[in-house]
């Protein structure tokens, strides 16, 4: 099994990226308090209608990442991979106010086609003997700038998700991941060095305080299941009902970040977004959402599978590829394998 462990030599580069993203999260949190909730006239690469705040969040984190010396990044709100060359930062700086994602893609150094497939390849996998030679220029970031933004009109918690990859976007090359939760409090969870660490931002001091290392129990009591029920297959319906018969509590807001965060903080449970008749490959995207959370759950002592297979043992063929996914503590994941 490939280890998704970050070495001492690359820790400084990963920490630099995380520190930069923290500043972006603070800026976005302020935007969320004041910005009006309006739809733009555009859809993102996955076909979802974009709120203006989606575009603003994408621009904000895109500008931050383009100012670092990373290899490039991919956003859930953009079509391809943005390569970070000498002009990348200036391009983002000049286009920061643009609400046209298609125009921004044309002006960015977007990589698509055959060269893009090289960045998705699993032929270049990091090994324990080579990870020590990694530099900032070897790192790629995939992110969902504002997951669950459609919940804003009801003032529910939402988040931002990031995965940090080495060389290519193969899940085996994921070396760190993190998410921010914008709710009653601003919180951060980081998966690196085989730990999932939980932080809280204190606005009175302007500092992030460590809360705990997240550790899941063998079994929980939360059942969070996505997808429209009428499109479930019978096996998934039976799986969900088996948890309810044991007294599991339904906890589902429709936001991936708060729903998974609750399972992590409460010590266990199951989150599922299965294949359905209307979305046979699932709905959640591998690079931006699924793989980052898979690393977080594994480092917390849980599991993350597509129904049968460990998610981080998979592959990715396109930037916006989706997959069925199940995240949870050990016993729940074992039951998923038996039912699905």
C-alpha positions as CSV (number, residue, x, y, z in Angstrom):
1,X,0.0,0.0,0.0
2,X,1.4,3.4,-1.0
3,X,2.1,5.7,2.0
4,X,0.7,9.2,1.7
5,X,3.3,10.5,4.2
6,X,5.0,13.9,3.9
7,X,8.7,13.9,4.6
8,X,10.7,16.3,6.7
9,X,12.3,17.9,3.6
10,X,9.0,18.9,2.1
11,X,7.3,19.8,5.3
12,X,8.4,23.5,5.0
13,X,6.9,23.8,1.6
14,X,3.6,22.2,2.6
15,X,3.5,24.5,5.7
16,X,4.1,27.5,3.5
17,X,1.1,26.6,1.3
18,X,-1.1,26.0,4.4
19,X,-0.1,29.3,6.0
20,X,-1.0,31.2,2.7
21,X,-4.3,29.4,2.5
22,X,-5.1,30.4,6.1
23,X,-4.8,34.0,5.1
24,X,-7.2,33.4,2.2
25,X,-9.7,31.7,4.5
26,X,-9.7,34.8,6.8
27,X,-10.4,37.0,3.8
28,X,-13.2,34.7,2.5
29,X,-14.8,34.5,5.9
30,X,-15.1,38.3,5.9
31,X,-16.6,38.2,2.4
32,X,-19.2,35.7,3.5
33,X,-20.4,38.1,6.2
34,X,-21.0,40.9,3.8
35,X,-21.3,39.7,0.2
36,X,-24.8,39.5,-1.4
37,X,-25.9,36.0,-2.5
38,X,-26.4,36.3,-6.2
39,X,-26.0,33.9,-9.0
40,X,-23.8,34.8,-11.9
41,X,-24.7,34.1,-15.5
42,X,-22.2,31.2,-15.7
43,X,-21.8,27.6,-14.8
44,X,-18.6,25.9,-13.6
45,X,-16.8,23.0,-15.3
46,X,-19.2,20.5,-13.6
47,X,-22.3,22.3,-14.9
48,X,-23.3,23.8,-11.6
49,X,-24.6,27.4,-11.6
50,X,-22.1,29.7,-10.0
51,X,-22.8,32.2,-7.3
52,X,-20.8,35.4,-7.5
53,X,-19.2,34.4,-4.2
54,X,-18.0,31.1,-5.8
55,X,-16.1,33.1,-8.4
56,X,-14.8,35.5,-5.8
57,X,-13.5,32.6,-3.7
58,X,-11.9,30.9,-6.7
59,X,-10.2,34.2,-7.6
60,X,-9.0,34.7,-4.1
61,X,-7.4,31.3,-3.6
62,X,-6.2,31.3,-7.2
63,X,-4.3,34.5,-6.7
64,X,-2.8,33.2,-3.4
65,X,-1.6,29.9,-5.0
66,X,-0.3,31.7,-8.1
67,X,1.9,33.8,-5.9
68,X,3.7,30.7,-4.6
69,X,6.3,28.7,-6.5
70,X,4.2,25.6,-6.9
71,X,3.9,23.6,-10.2
72,X,0.2,24.5,-10.7
73,X,-3.3,24.1,-9.4
74,X,-6.8,22.9,-10.4
75,X,-10.0,24.4,-9.2
76,X,-13.5,22.9,-9.1
77,X,-14.6,26.2,-10.7
78,X,-12.2,26.0,-13.7
79,X,-11.9,23.8,-16.7
80,X,-8.2,22.7,-16.7
81,X,-5.0,23.0,-14.7
82,X,-3.4,26.4,-14.2
83,X,0.4,26.2,-14.5
84,X,2.2,28.7,-12.3
85,X,4.9,30.3,-14.4
86,X,6.5,33.8,-14.0
87,X,3.3,35.5,-15.3
88,X,0.8,33.5,-13.4
89,X,0.5,35.9,-10.5
90,X,0.1,39.0,-12.7
91,X,-2.6,37.3,-14.7
92,X,-4.6,36.5,-11.5
93,X,-4.0,40.0,-10.2
94,X,-5.4,41.6,-13.3
95,X,-8.4,39.3,-13.6
96,X,-9.3,39.2,-9.9
97,X,-12.5,41.2,-10.4
98,X,-13.7,39.1,-13.4
99,X,-17.0,37.3,-12.9
100,X,-16.6,35.4,-16.2
101,X,-15.0,32.1,-15.5
102,X,-14.7,31.2,-19.2
103,X,-12.8,34.4,-19.9
104,X,-10.5,33.8,-16.9
105,X,-9.7,30.3,-18.3
106,X,-8.7,31.7,-21.6
107,X,-6.4,34.3,-20.0
108,X,-4.8,31.8,-17.5
109,X,-2.0,29.4,-18.5
110,X,-4.6,26.6,-18.7
111,X,-3.2,23.2,-19.5
112,X,-5.6,20.7,-21.3
113,X,-5.4,17.8,-23.7
114,X,-2.5,15.4,-23.9
115,X,-0.3,17.4,-21.5
116,X,-3.1,17.5,-19.0
117,X,-3.2,13.7,-19.0
118,X,0.4,13.5,-17.9
119,X,-0.6,15.4,-14.8
120,X,-3.3,12.9,-14.1
121,X,-1.0,9.9,-14.7
122,X,-0.3,7.3,-12.0
123,X,3.0,6.4,-13.9
124,X,4.9,8.8,-11.7
125,X,4.3,7.9,-8.1
126,X,6.2,9.2,-5.2
127,X,8.2,6.6,-3.3
128,X,9.8,6.8,0.2
129,X,13.2,7.0,-1.5
130,X,12.3,10.0,-3.7
131,X,10.0,12.1,-1.5
132,X,13.1,13.6,0.2
133,X,14.0,15.3,-3.1
134,X,10.6,17.1,-3.5
135,X,10.6,20.9,-3.8
136,X,7.8,23.5,-3.9
137,X,8.0,23.4,-7.7
138,X,7.0,19.7,-7.6
139,X,3.7,20.4,-5.8
140,X,0.2,20.7,-7.3
141,X,-2.9,21.9,-5.4
142,X,-6.5,20.9,-6.2
143,X,-9.3,22.7,-4.4
144,X,-13.0,23.4,-4.1
145,X,-13.0,27.1,-3.2
146,X,-16.4,27.1,-1.6
147,X,-18.1,23.8,-1.1
148,X,-21.8,24.0,-0.3
149,X,-22.3,27.6,-1.3
150,X,-25.9,26.9,-2.3
151,X,-26.6,26.6,1.5
152,X,-25.7,30.2,2.1
153,X,-29.2,31.6,1.7
154,X,-30.2,29.5,4.7
155,X,-27.1,30.5,6.6
156,X,-25.8,26.9,7.1
157,X,-22.1,26.1,7.4
158,X,-20.0,25.7,4.3
159,X,-16.3,25.1,3.6
160,X,-13.2,25.2,1.4
161,X,-11.3,21.9,0.6
162,X,-7.7,21.5,-0.6
163,X,-5.4,18.6,-1.6
164,X,-1.7,19.0,-2.1
165,X,-0.2,16.5,-4.6
166,X,3.4,15.8,-5.7
167,X,4.3,15.6,-9.4
168,X,0.8,14.5,-10.6
169,X,-2.8,14.4,-9.4
170,X,-2.6,10.6,-8.8
171,X,-4.3,9.9,-5.4
172,X,-1.2,8.0,-4.3
173,X,0.7,11.3,-4.6
174,X,-1.5,13.2,-2.2
175,X,0.8,14.3,0.6
176,X,-1.4,16.6,2.6
177,X,-5.0,17.9,2.6
178,X,-7.0,20.4,4.6
179,X,-10.4,22.1,4.8
180,X,-11.8,25.3,6.4
181,X,-15.2,25.3,8.0
182,X,-17.1,28.6,7.9
183,X,-19.8,28.3,10.6
184,X,-20.4,29.8,14.0
185,X,-16.6,29.6,14.3
186,X,-13.8,29.4,11.7
187,X,-12.1,26.1,12.0
188,X,-9.4,24.2,10.1
189,X,-8.5,20.5,9.8
190,X,-5.1,19.5,8.3
191,X,-4.0,16.0,7.4
192,X,-0.2,15.7,7.2
193,X,2.5,13.6,8.7
194,X,0.0,10.8,9.4
195,X,-2.2,13.0,11.6
196,X,-5.5,14.8,11.2
197,X,-5.2,18.0,13.3
198,X,-8.1,20.3,14.3
199,X,-7.6,24.1,14.8
200,X,-9.8,27.0,15.8
201,X,-9.3,30.6,14.8
202,X,-9.5,33.2,17.6
203,X,-10.5,36.6,16.2
204,X,-9.6,38.4,19.4
205,X,-6.0,37.4,19.1
206,X,-5.8,36.8,15.4
207,X,-4.3,33.4,15.9
208,X,-5.1,29.7,15.2
209,X,-5.3,27.5,18.3
210,X,-4.8,23.7,18.3
211,X,-7.9,21.9,19.5
212,X,-7.1,18.2,19.1
213,X,-5.8,15.4,17.0
214,X,-8.9,13.8,15.5
215,X,-9.3,10.1,16.2
216,X,-12.3,8.0,15.2
217,X,-13.7,5.2,17.4
218,X,-14.3,1.8,15.9
219,X,-18.0,2.6,15.6
220,X,-20.1,5.7,15.7
221,X,-23.8,6.7,15.7
222,X,-24.1,9.2,12.9
223,X,-25.6,8.3,9.5
224,X,-25.2,11.0,6.8
225,X,-26.3,9.9,3.4
226,X,-26.5,11.9,0.2
227,X,-28.2,11.5,-3.2
228,X,-31.9,11.7,-3.9
229,X,-33.5,8.6,-2.3
230,X,-35.7,7.7,-5.3
231,X,-32.5,7.2,-7.3
232,X,-30.8,4.8,-4.8
233,X,-30.5,1.1,-5.7
234,X,-31.9,-1.4,-3.3
235,X,-28.6,-2.4,-1.8
236,X,-27.9,1.2,-0.7
237,X,-31.4,1.6,0.7
238,X,-30.9,-1.6,2.7
239,X,-27.5,-0.4,4.0
240,X,-29.0,2.9,5.2
241,X,-31.9,1.2,6.9
242,X,-29.6,-1.2,8.6
243,X,-27.9,1.7,10.4
244,X,-31.2,3.3,11.4
245,X,-32.4,0.0,12.8
246,X,-29.4,0.1,15.1
247,X,-30.2,3.5,16.4
248,X,-28.0,5.7,14.2
249,X,-29.0,9.3,14.0
250,X,-29.6,11.0,10.7
251,X,-27.4,14.1,10.4
252,X,-27.2,15.6,6.9
253,X,-27.1,19.2,5.9
254,X,-26.2,18.8,2.2
255,X,-22.8,20.4,2.8
256,X,-19.9,17.9,2.5
257,X,-17.6,19.8,4.8
258,X,-19.9,20.3,7.8
259,X,-21.4,16.8,7.5
260,X,-18.0,15.1,7.5
261,X,-16.6,17.5,10.1
262,X,-19.4,16.4,12.5
263,X,-18.5,12.7,12.1
264,X,-14.8,13.5,12.7
265,X,-15.6,15.6,15.8
266,X,-18.1,13.2,17.2
267,X,-15.7,10.3,16.9
268,X,-17.4,8.2,14.2
269,X,-20.3,7.3,11.9
270,X,-20.8,7.0,8.2
271,X,-21.1,9.4,5.3
272,X,-22.2,8.0,2.0
273,X,-22.8,9.5,-1.5
274,X,-23.5,6.4,-3.6
275,X,-23.8,5.7,-7.3
276,X,-27.4,6.5,-8.2
277,X,-29.5,6.0,-11.3
278,X,-29.3,9.7,-12.1
279,X,-25.5,10.0,-11.2
280,X,-24.1,6.5,-11.9
281,X,-20.5,7.7,-11.2
282,X,-21.5,9.5,-8.1
283,X,-21.5,13.3,-7.8
284,X,-18.6,14.3,-5.6
285,X,-15.3,15.0,-7.4
286,X,-12.2,13.0,-6.8
287,X,-9.5,15.6,-6.9
288,X,-11.2,18.5,-5.1
289,X,-13.4,16.8,-2.5
290,X,-13.1,13.0,-2.2
291,X,-9.3,12.4,-2.1
292,X,-8.6,15.2,0.4
293,X,-11.2,13.9,2.8
294,X,-10.1,10.3,2.2
295,X,-6.6,11.2,3.5
296,X,-8.1,13.1,6.5
297,X,-10.3,10.1,7.5
298,X,-7.5,7.6,7.1
299,X,-5.2,9.6,9.3
300,X,-8.0,9.9,11.8
301,X,-8.1,6.1,12.0
302,X,-11.1,5.6,9.7
303,X,-11.6,4.5,6.1
304,X,-12.7,5.9,2.7
305,X,-13.9,3.6,-0.1
306,X,-15.9,3.7,-3.3
307,X,-18.0,0.9,-2.0
308,X,-15.4,-1.9,-2.3
309,X,-12.0,-0.3,-3.1
310,X,-9.9,2.1,-1.0
311,X,-10.3,5.5,-2.7
312,X,-6.6,6.4,-2.5
313,X,-5.7,3.3,-4.4
314,X,-7.7,4.5,-7.4
315,X,-6.9,6.6,-10.4
316,X,-8.2,9.7,-12.1
317,X,-8.8,10.2,-15.8
318,X,-10.1,13.7,-15.9
319,X,-9.9,16.8,-13.7
320,X,-13.6,16.8,-12.8
321,X,-14.2,13.1,-12.6
322,X,-16.6,12.0,-9.8
323,X,-16.9,8.8,-7.8
324,X,-19.2,7.1,-5.3
325,X,-17.7,7.5,-1.9
326,X,-18.1,6.3,1.7
327,X,-16.3,7.8,4.7
328,X,-16.5,6.5,8.2
329,X,-15.1,4.6,11.1
330,X,-13.9,1.0,10.8
331,X,-17.1,-0.9,11.5
332,X,-19.3,1.2,9.3
333,X,-16.8,0.9,6.4
334,X,-16.7,-2.9,6.8
335,X,-20.5,-3.0,6.6
336,X,-20.5,-0.9,3.4
337,X,-18.2,-3.5,1.8
338,X,-20.7,-6.3,2.8
339,X,-23.7,-4.5,1.3
340,X,-22.5,-2.7,-1.8
